[in-house]
Amino acid sequence: MRKLVSVLLISLTLASQIQGPLSNPIMNELESTHLGKAFLKLLSLKSKAQQFDFSKLYAALDDLQNSIKQRLADEQQAYQQDEVQYFTDKEFFSGQITQFQNEIASLEIDVTDFTESRDLLQIALNGKVDELKEVQSLADGLAARIKKEEEIFKDQQNQYTNAVQALDQALQLIGQLRDGSFIQNRGVSFLEEGLKQLQHQRIMYGPLITAFTQIMAPSFNDSEASAKVQKLIQNLRDTIVKNKTDLENAYQQVRSIDDHNLSQYNQRINNLSTIVIPTIQAEIQTRDAQIQTKQNLLRDAQTNFKTATDNLDNTNNRWVERTNEHNKLMDQLLTQQSLFPKIVNQLEGAGVRRR
């Protein structure tokens, strides 16, 4: 369009300045180019300007001018609509960016809080596991001590029981010796065996052994001495029975305390192993699941944030391109529109007027 208008203006200018006919060489040279042909046409129009009606030419120029005006209006309207859409999209994506930024900040805080809570739970779990090991060690040590002390107690108890049985046998021997049935019925060897049993007991039986040795002598016939020995044996038996009773009472007191402590240890072990530790482990699993969920949401929010940022950048870039295209097109259309008065002036100056 711009070239066409320029050619038209140049041709009209030249044609308006020529007076008289052109020579054949000039005519031939002009007819060899498009510009020359256009010039010759306009030259002929000038010569016949008074004979023809150029209303259709002016109508075509008016239509072309109106078309450019309409394109200017359409472009301006489209640009304004695009501008409204641009600011709408920009506001939307900017809102998304702000939303996702807030989500990311909130989720990062949640992940940090849950992680710190999980770390505290892990510390608590480690402490309870150590406590369980310690209590188990105490329980095992106490159980071992109880078993060992029970063995010692039973051994001492057996010694006292055997001592009492031996003394009962001694009292029986004394009774048989005093009524003469011992030598007749059992013989001296039985008494000697009984004395050997007494010698192997825990308590020292020195005086009793001496007395029995005297009684066993063939010439022994002292009922008073025999009675003293019998009394000595009875007193010793009573002492042993009392010692045995004291031993059992003392052992039961200590054992009762040990059993109570062992029961307490076992209760703590059971509580730690079946309630406390599983509860903490379950809470840790819950925290791990919460952390995983928050991390997934955080990744989604970060992805959405990047997408919204890219969308906003693309929207801004497209708007810059659209504005550049709009400005360029408007400049072109305005330039073309400004040519029409010049064209009309040149036409009228060449004698091509409206009718």
C-alpha positions as CSV (number, residue, x, y, z in Angstrom):
1,M,0.0,0.0,0.0
2,R,2.7,2.4,1.0
3,K,4.6,1.8,-2.3
4,L,1.5,2.1,-4.3
5,V,0.7,5.5,-2.8
6,S,4.3,6.7,-3.3
7,V,4.2,5.7,-7.0
8,L,0.9,7.4,-7.4
9,L,2.2,10.6,-5.8
10,I,5.4,10.7,-7.8
11,S,3.5,10.1,-11.1
12,L,0.9,12.8,-10.3
13,T,3.6,15.3,-9.5
14,L,5.6,14.6,-12.7
15,A,2.5,14.6,-14.8
16,S,1.3,17.9,-13.5
17,Q,4.6,19.6,-14.4
18,I,4.9,18.5,-18.1
19,Q,3.7,20.8,-20.8
20,G,3.3,19.5,-24.4
21,P,3.8,16.1,-26.0
22,L,6.6,13.7,-25.2
23,S,9.1,12.5,-27.8
24,N,9.0,8.9,-29.0
25,P,12.3,7.9,-27.3
26,I,11.0,9.2,-24.0
27,M,7.7,7.4,-24.5
28,N,9.4,4.1,-25.3
29,E,11.6,4.4,-22.2
30,L,8.6,5.2,-19.9
31,E,6.6,2.3,-21.3
32,S,9.4,-0.1,-20.4
33,T,8.8,0.3,-16.6
34,H,5.8,0.0,-14.3
35,L,6.4,3.4,-12.9
36,G,6.7,4.9,-16.4
37,K,3.4,3.2,-17.5
38,A,1.7,4.6,-14.4
39,F,3.1,8.0,-15.2
40,L,1.8,7.8,-18.8
41,K,-1.6,6.7,-17.6
42,L,-1.8,9.7,-15.2
43,L,-0.5,12.0,-17.9
44,S,-3.3,10.9,-20.2
45,L,-5.7,11.3,-17.3
46,K,-4.6,14.9,-16.9
47,S,-5.2,15.6,-20.5
48,K,-8.7,14.1,-20.2
49,A,-9.4,15.2,-16.7
50,Q,-12.1,17.4,-17.9
51,Q,-13.8,14.7,-19.9
52,F,-14.1,11.8,-17.4
53,D,-16.0,11.2,-14.1
54,F,-13.5,10.2,-11.3
55,S,-16.1,9.7,-8.7
56,K,-15.4,5.9,-8.6
57,L,-11.7,6.7,-7.9
58,Y,-12.6,8.9,-5.0
59,A,-15.1,6.4,-3.8
60,A,-12.4,3.7,-3.9
61,L,-10.1,6.1,-2.0
62,D,-12.8,6.8,0.5
63,D,-13.5,3.1,1.0
64,L,-9.8,2.4,1.5
65,Q,-9.5,5.3,4.0
66,N,-12.6,4.1,5.8
67,S,-11.1,0.5,5.8
68,I,-8.0,1.8,7.5
69,K,-10.0,3.8,10.0
70,Q,-12.0,0.7,10.8
71,R,-8.8,-1.3,11.2
72,L,-7.5,1.3,13.5
73,A,-10.7,1.2,15.6
74,D,-10.7,-2.7,15.5
75,E,-7.1,-2.9,16.5
76,Q,-7.6,-0.4,19.3
77,Q,-10.6,-2.3,20.6
78,A,-8.9,-5.6,20.3
79,Y,-5.9,-4.2,22.1
80,Q,-8.0,-2.9,24.9
81,Q,-9.8,-6.2,25.3
82,D,-6.4,-8.0,25.3
83,E,-5.2,-5.5,27.9
84,V,-8.2,-6.3,30.2
85,Q,-7.5,-10.0,29.7
86,Y,-3.8,-9.4,30.4
87,F,-4.5,-7.7,33.7
88,T,-7.0,-10.4,34.6
89,D,-4.5,-13.1,33.9
90,K,-1.8,-11.2,35.7
91,E,-3.9,-10.7,38.8
92,F,-4.9,-14.4,38.7
93,F,-1.3,-15.7,38.4
94,S,0.0,-13.2,40.9
95,G,-2.7,-14.4,43.3
96,Q,-1.7,-18.0,42.7
97,I,2.0,-17.1,43.4
98,T,1.0,-15.4,46.7
99,Q,-1.2,-18.4,47.6
100,F,1.5,-20.9,46.9
101,Q,4.2,-18.9,48.6
102,N,2.0,-18.8,51.8
103,E,1.4,-22.6,51.4
104,I,5.1,-23.3,51.0
105,A,5.9,-21.2,54.1
106,S,3.2,-22.9,56.2
107,L,4.2,-26.4,55.0
108,E,7.9,-25.7,55.7
109,I,7.0,-24.7,59.2
110,D,4.8,-27.8,59.6
111,V,7.6,-30.1,58.3
112,T,10.1,-28.4,60.7
113,D,7.7,-28.8,63.7
114,F,6.9,-32.4,62.9
115,T,10.6,-33.2,62.4
116,E,11.5,-31.6,65.7
117,S,8.7,-33.5,67.4
118,R,9.8,-36.7,65.8
119,D,13.3,-36.1,67.0
120,L,12.1,-35.6,70.6
121,L,10.0,-38.8,70.3
122,Q,13.1,-40.6,69.1
123,I,15.1,-39.3,72.1
124,A,12.3,-40.4,74.4
125,L,12.2,-43.8,72.8
126,N,16.0,-44.2,73.1
127,G,15.7,-43.3,76.7
128,K,13.0,-45.8,77.4
129,V,14.9,-48.5,75.6
130,D,17.9,-47.8,77.7
131,E,15.7,-47.8,80.8
132,L,14.2,-51.1,79.8
133,K,17.7,-52.6,79.4
134,E,18.7,-51.2,82.8
135,V,15.6,-52.5,84.6
136,Q,16.0,-55.9,82.8
137,S,19.6,-56.0,84.0
138,L,18.5,-55.2,87.6
139,A,15.8,-57.8,87.4
140,D,18.1,-60.4,86.0
141,G,20.7,-59.6,88.7
142,L,18.1,-59.7,91.5
143,A,16.7,-63.0,90.2
144,A,20.2,-64.5,90.1
145,R,20.8,-63.3,93.7
146,I,17.5,-64.7,94.9
147,K,18.3,-68.0,93.3
148,K,21.8,-68.1,94.9
149,E,20.5,-67.0,98.3
150,E,17.7,-69.6,98.1
151,E,20.3,-72.3,97.5
152,I,22.4,-71.1,100.5
153,F,19.2,-70.9,102.6
154,K,18.1,-74.4,101.7
155,D,21.6,-75.7,102.4
156,Q,21.6,-74.0,105.9
157,Q,18.1,-75.2,106.5
158,N,19.0,-78.8,105.6
159,Q,22.0,-78.5,108.0
160,Y,19.7,-77.4,110.8
161,T,17.2,-80.1,110.0
162,N,19.9,-82.8,109.9
163,A,21.3,-81.5,113.2
164,V,17.9,-81.7,114.8
165,Q,17.5,-85.2,113.5
166,A,20.9,-86.2,114.8
167,L,20.2,-84.7,118.2
168,D,16.9,-86.5,118.3
169,Q,18.8,-89.7,117.6
170,A,21.2,-88.8,120.4
171,L,18.4,-88.3,122.9
172,Q,17.1,-91.7,121.8
173,L,20.5,-93.3,122.3
174,I,20.8,-91.7,125.8
175,G,17.4,-93.1,126.7
176,Q,18.4,-96.6,125.5
177,L,21.7,-96.3,127.4
178,R,20.0,-95.4,130.6
179,D,17.7,-98.4,130.5
180,G,20.3,-100.8,129.3
181,S,18.6,-101.7,126.1
182,F,21.1,-99.9,123.9
183,I,24.0,-102.4,124.4
184,Q,21.7,-105.3,124.3
185,N,19.8,-104.3,121.1
186,R,21.9,-102.0,119.0
187,G,25.5,-102.2,119.9
188,V,28.2,-99.6,120.3
189,S,28.7,-99.2,116.6
190,F,25.3,-97.4,116.2
191,L,26.3,-94.8,118.8
192,E,29.6,-94.2,117.0
193,E,27.8,-93.7,113.7
194,G,25.5,-91.2,115.4
195,L,28.5,-89.3,116.7
196,K,30.1,-89.2,113.3
197,Q,26.9,-87.6,112.0
198,L,27.1,-84.9,114.6
199,Q,30.7,-84.2,113.8
200,H,29.7,-83.3,110.2
201,Q,27.1,-80.7,111.2
202,R,27.6,-77.0,110.9
203,I,27.4,-76.3,114.7
204,M,30.4,-77.3,116.9
205,Y,29.5,-80.4,119.0
206,G,32.8,-80.7,120.8
207,P,31.3,-81.0,124.4
208,L,28.6,-83.4,123.2
209,I,31.2,-85.6,121.5
210,T,33.3,-85.7,124.6
211,A,30.3,-86.7,126.7
212,F,29.3,-89.5,124.4
213,T,32.9,-90.8,124.4
214,Q,32.7,-91.1,128.1
215,I,29.3,-92.7,128.1
216,M,30.6,-95.3,125.6
217,A,33.3,-96.5,128.0
218,P,32.7,-100.0,129.3
219,S,33.0,-98.9,132.9
220,F,30.6,-95.9,132.5
221,N,27.8,-96.2,135.1
222,D,27.0,-92.6,136.0
223,S,23.3,-91.7,135.7
224,E,23.9,-88.1,136.8
225,A,26.4,-87.6,134.0
226,S,24.0,-89.2,131.6
227,A,21.2,-86.9,132.7
228,K,23.5,-83.9,132.2
229,V,24.4,-85.0,128.7
230,Q,20.7,-85.5,127.9
231,K,20.0,-82.0,129.1
232,L,22.9,-80.6,127.1
233,I,21.5,-82.3,124.0
234,Q,18.0,-81.0,124.6
235,N,19.3,-77.4,125.1
236,L,21.4,-77.7,122.0
237,R,18.4,-79.0,120.1
238,D,16.3,-76.1,121.3
239,T,19.0,-73.7,120.3
240,I,19.3,-75.2,116.8
241,V,15.5,-75.1,116.3
242,K,15.5,-71.5,117.3
243,N,18.4,-70.7,115.0
244,K,16.6,-72.5,112.2
245,T,13.4,-70.5,112.9
246,D,15.4,-67.3,113.0
247,L,17.1,-68.2,109.7
248,E,13.7,-69.0,108.1
249,N,12.2,-65.7,109.4
250,A,15.2,-63.6,108.3
251,Y,15.2,-65.3,104.9
252,Q,11.5,-64.8,104.4
253,Q,11.8,-61.1,105.3
254,V,14.6,-60.6,102.8
255,R,12.9,-62.8,100.2
256,S,9.7,-60.9,100.6
257,I,11.6,-57.6,99.9
258,D,13.4,-59.2,97.0
259,D,10.2,-60.6,95.6
260,H,8.5,-57.2,95.9
261,N,11.4,-55.5,94.2
262,L,11.5,-58.2,91.5
263,S,7.8,-57.8,91.0
264,Q,8.3,-54.0,90.6
265,Y,11.0,-54.6,88.1
266,N,8.9,-57.0,86.1
267,Q,6.0,-54.5,86.2
268,R,8.3,-51.8,84.9
269,I,9.6,-54.2,82.2
270,N,6.1,-55.1,81.2
271,N,4.9,-51.5,81.2
272,L,7.9,-50.4,79.1
273,S,7.8,-53.2,76.7
274,T,4.1,-53.5,76.1
275,I,2.8,-49.9,76.6
276,V,5.4,-47.1,76.8
277,I,7.8,-48.2,74.1
278,P,5.1,-49.3,71.6
279,T,3.1,-46.1,72.2
280,I,6.2,-44.0,71.4
281,Q,7.0,-46.1,68.4
282,A,3.4,-45.6,67.2
283,E,3.7,-41.9,67.7
284,I,6.9,-41.9,65.7
285,Q,5.2,-43.8,62.9
286,T,2.4,-41.2,63.0
287,R,4.9,-38.4,62.8
288,D,6.8,-40.0,60.0
289,A,3.5,-40.3,58.0
290,Q,2.6,-36.7,58.8
291,I,6.1,-35.6,57.7
292,Q,5.8,-37.6,54.5
293,T,2.3,-36.1,53.8
294,K,3.6,-32.5,54.4
295,Q,6.6,-33.1,52.3
296,N,4.5,-34.3,49.4
297,L,2.2,-31.3,49.8
298,L,5.3,-29.1,50.0
299,R,6.6,-30.5,46.7
300,D,3.2,-30.0,45.1
301,A,3.1,-26.4,46.3
302,Q,6.6,-25.8,45.0
303,T,5.7,-27.2,41.6
304,N,2.5,-25.1,41.5
305,F,4.5,-22.1,42.5
306,K,6.9,-22.6,39.7
307,T,4.1,-23.2,37.2
308,A,2.3,-20.0,38.3
309,T,5.6,-18.1,38.1
310,D,6.2,-19.4,34.6
311,N,2.6,-18.6,33.6
312,L,3.0,-15.0,34.9
313,D,6.3,-14.6,33.1
314,N,4.8,-15.9,29.8
315,T,1.8,-13.7,30.3
316,N,4.1,-10.6,30.7
317,N,6.2,-11.6,27.8
318,R,3.2,-12.1,25.5
319,W,1.8,-8.7,26.6
320,V,5.1,-7.1,25.7
321,E,5.0,-8.7,22.3
322,R,1.4,-7.8,21.9
323,T,2.1,-4.2,22.8
324,N,5.0,-4.0,20.4
325,E,2.9,-5.5,17.6
326,H,0.0,-3.1,18.4
327,N,2.3,-0.1,18.4
328,K,3.9,-1.1,15.1
329,L,0.5,-1.8,13.4
330,M,-0.9,1.5,14.7
331,D,2.1,3.4,13.4
332,Q,1.6,1.7,10.0
333,L,-2.1,2.4,9.8
334,L,-1.8,6.0,11.0
335,T,1.0,6.6,8.4
336,Q,-1.2,5.2,5.7
337,Q,-4.2,7.3,6.9
338,S,-2.1,10.4,6.8
339,L,-1.3,9.8,3.1
340,F,-4.9,10.2,1.9
341,P,-5.1,14.1,2.1
342,K,-1.9,14.2,0.2
343,I,-3.2,11.9,-2.5
344,V,-6.4,14.0,-2.8
345,N,-4.4,17.2,-3.1
346,Q,-2.1,15.7,-5.7
347,L,-5.1,14.4,-7.7
348,E,-6.9,17.7,-7.6
349,G,-3.7,19.5,-8.5
350,A,-3.5,17.2,-11.6
351,G,-7.0,18.1,-12.5
352,V,-8.6,14.9,-11.2
353,R,-11.4,16.2,-9.1
354,R,-14.6,14.9,-7.5
355,R,-17.9,15.5,-9.4
